Amino acid sequence: MKSGIHPEYGPVVFRDRAAEYAFLTRSTITSDKTIEWEDGNTYPVVDVEISSASHPFYTGTQRVLDTAGRVERFERRYGRDREKR
């Protein structure tokens, strides 16, 4: 790798405010805010709106959409009758 062209890669805490959940990982993102982590060290913190702790897909609260009804409605509008013409 060329030196001086890559961003610094280091530990960062990502905090999901909606779920009161935070995790420590490595990233190139930077932040002016810091947080003291469980190990006693201080790390930059980035607040995110959604994470696996609050996303409906991962929490099991995802709604099932009526895809069959949508397909039937599409076929009625633009559907199979036009293929025969």
ChimeraX attribute file (.defattr): number of C-alpha atoms within 10 A of each C-alpha:
attribute: neighborCount
match mode: 1-to-1
recipient: residues
	/A:1	5
	/A:2	5
	/A:3	5
	/A:4	7
	/A:5	7
	/A:6	9
	/A:7	10
	/A:8	11
	/A:9	11
	/A:10	13
	/A:11	17
	/A:12	22
	/A:13	22
	/A:14	19
	/A:15	20
	/A:16	19
	/A:17	14
	/A:18	14
	/A:19	14
	/A:20	9
	/A:21	14
	/A:22	18
	/A:23	11
	/A:24	15
	/A:25	10
	/A:26	11
	/A:27	14
	/A:28	11
	/A:29	14
	/A:30	15
	/A:31	12
	/A:32	7
	/A:33	10
	/A:34	13
	/A:35	15
	/A:36	12
	/A:37	15
	/A:38	8
	/A:39	6
	/A:40	8
	/A:41	8
	/A:42	14
	/A:43	17
	/A:44	19
	/A:45	23
	/A:46	18
	/A:47	14
	/A:48	12
	/A:49	11
	/A:50	15
	/A:51	17
	/A:52	12
	/A:53	15
	/A:54	18
	/A:55	15
	/A:56	13
	/A:57	11
	/A:58	11
	/A:59	10
	/A:60	9
	/A:61	10
	/A:62	10
	/A:63	8
	/A:64	6
	/A:65	8
	/A:66	8
	/A:67	9
	/A:68	9
	/A:69	10
	/A:70	11
	/A:71	12
	/A:72	11
	/A:73	12
	/A:74	12
	/A:75	13
	/A:76	11
	/A:77	11
	/A:78	10
	/A:79	13
	/A:80	11
	/A:81	10
	/A:82	9
	/A:83	7
	/A:84	6
	/A:85	5
